């Protein structure tokens, strides 16, 4: 006698309840292996690399990238992508530079709130209009870049009094950059919220199979909008870090961080198809990408090759982490 349809077991991969496959376990160690290999290679090329001064510079450089990648990782885990993070961060640097003289310390939470709202609007457009996140954020990137140019007058906006954001340029114990510590704190807080709430399982289920997640009662639309909102907020905070370092805002200040942020996510082992990955892996991936940026001049590679390197890294990392069961149904 056949089993009734209502009693038939649901396929485990669709709900995200199965354990990681061997290939996924291997990619989980990929960022750590790459990180150790890069540190070893750079130390051999330049014995002075493993000094407190050099490592502090790497941590300070990595801070905005870590925050950008952390927020965007949530969108990728949901099965989407946010291509607007760098343009949004650039616009936020301009807004912060313009608002600091009038709002003082309130300018920082204000611009982060605006960036989060912009991210949420893009999430709503993606969910309600059923437009792929790639298209929504690609259009958003263009719009935000244009708005940044208009608002800034197509030029750099100088910050006369940076005291409200100067605390990000301080050092803990004389060596640890405050910006790097705050970046780690952002990752830890987001990871903690995911751990102690159903959000982690909801995000994984949405990324594995959106249709199965809906059938299981997961609030898919709210999860996606929330992911875009957090991604926007992280872009805003990354912009605050950039302004504290550059003492100015600019319409293209963060534009060169888009490819590194995407590279950090995929190098960290997060599948671009969604459902598999973690914030901590993106953290390791951000350090890998930063070491590559710092290490190219050390080994004598011209910086002009940097974008080529990122392109190769993204293609290779995506090929290693891709969920081919999903690719087979992509038209």
Secondary structure, DSSP 8 states (H G I E B T S, - for coil): ----GGGS---HHHHT-S---HHHHHHHHHHHHHHHHHHHHHHHH-GGGSSHHHHHHHHHHHHHHHHHHHHHHHHHHTT---TTHHHHHHHHHHHHHHHHHHHTTHHHHHHHHHHHHHHHHHHHHHHHS---HHHHHHHHHHHHHHHHHHHHTSS-EE-S--TTTGGGG-EETTTEEHHHHHHHHHHHHHHHHHHHSTHHHHHHHHHH-HHHHHHTT--HHHHHHHHHHHHHHHHHHHHHHHHHHHSEE-TTTTGGGHHHHHHHHHHTT--TTSS---HHHHHHHHHHHHHHHHHHHHTT--GGGHHHHHHHHHHHHHHHH--HHHHTT--
